[in-house]
Amino acid sequence: MKTALVVMLFVASAFAQTPANAKSPITDAEAACGPNDVKFDTQKASPQSPVQAKADKSVVYVVEVFDKVVGEISRPTLRVGLDGTWMGADKGNSYLSFSVDPGEHHLCTNWQSHWKRFSNQAAFTSLTADAGKTYYFRVRITEHGGSTGASNFSLDLEPVNGDEGKYLVASTNLSDSHAKK
């Protein structure tokens, strides 16, 4: 009983010392994404020539790679955020690209879903962009079979080298995404 009381007092003390306006680590990490209420419609776009970086900007490609599970009907939509603003979304094996100013940036991808189990999936990375350069990132959805037969998924966002990035872009579709109104 004394141990439980000591633990409760310790926890209460920790909460009392946290400022009311302090951000949680999750809030800080999600600042790379965008507003949670923004949802996207996506469709395949006509193939286009690769975007060339302007002298004063960088280009970022984000490619979604998802090998559907046998019997799976749909492909997930993944929102892509940069520094707290959604840049667009990928669906299935597709990519999107956008220009960024030189400097440090924070990238995020988040599974857009009605189901909390999926919509809680997010991945993060950072980027220090140099003017005139092109950067490639792969978003990979991996299925993990559970002991009960239910599938679990994880989401990874990682940089890839230019050769692999060019290959991924050439072997997937451009995603045309628009925020739902």
HELIX and SHEET records of a PDB file:
HELIX    1   1 LYS A    2  ALA A   16  1                                  15    
HELIX    2   2 PRO A   25  GLU A   30  1                                   6    
HELIX    3   3 LYS A  116  SER A  119  1                                   4    
HELIX    4   4 GLY A  162  ALA A  170  1                                   9    
SHEET    1   A 6 PHE A  40  LYS A  44  0                                        
SHEET    2   A 6 ASN A 173  ALA A 179 -1                                        
SHEET    3   A 6 SER A  94  VAL A 100  1                                        
SHEET    4   A 6 SER A  58  VAL A  65 -1                                        
SHEET    5   A 6 THR A 134  GLY A 145  1                                        
SHEET    6   A 6 SER A 151  VAL A 160 -1                                        
SHEET    1   B 4 THR A  85  LYS A  91  0                                        
SHEET    2   B 4 THR A  77  LEU A  82 -1                                        
SHEET    3   B 4 GLY A 103  GLN A 112 -1                                        
SHEET    4   B 4 ALA A 122  ALA A 129 -1                                        
END                                                                             
